[in-house]
Amino acid sequence: MTNSLTRRSMITASLGAACVATLPRGALALTEAGARTLVDNLVREINRVIASGGSLGAMIAGFEGIFRKYGDVDLIARSTLGADANRTSAAQMRAYTDAFRGYIARKYGKRFNEFIGGRIEVLGVRQVKSWYEVQSRVILRGEAPFDVRFLISDRSGRNLFFDMVMEGISLRLSERSEIGSMLDRRKGNIDALIADLRQSG
């Protein structure tokens, strides 16, 4: 069961770059239709990369572009550092965000081949406080279907995803825990973490 959930977590993160963020605040201009359109377009671009037949490097580059386009990358990256973000300089945060984006692209982009022959179905949308939750189902070959919820806001001025929840597991919290463990192993050294992220994934 644990191995199955771990594999599914990796697959789900490939859909949207393992989204990690703090919860949005304030009234939004985002609509139900806008949230659904974002996920529809995200899924369409992922499927196009999968079907391209390109090299692994090309697929990872495509995945990084999707993450940059549809994910609230600045907010996601800052959130993964948790309280440690408060002691990070502006220059370090820029470097960390860039390293984190590449790390996520390499880590999860390698899983694209597992989507070949599968599909993602958008089931519905509902408003939750000041953001929207887009409910979907992932159907892969040889796997039982599983549900994924994309959380969408326009906190950053555009409609972007800030988290996904797969079978009750928040990737926002999972990735924060992973980065926290990596930083602990480096005795809290932000620069060392940035350097290692550039080589990881």
Secondary structure, DSSP 8 states (H G I E B T S, - for coil): -HHHHHHHHHHHHHHHT--------S-----HHHHHHHHHHHHHHHHHHHHT---HHHHHHHHHHHHHHHB-HHHHHHHHHGGGGGGS-HHHHHHHHHHHHHHHHHHHHTTGGGGTT-EEEEEEEEEETTEEEEEEEEE-TTS--EEEEEEEE-TTSS-EEEEEEETTEEHHHHHHHHHHHHHHHTTT-HHHHHHHHTT--
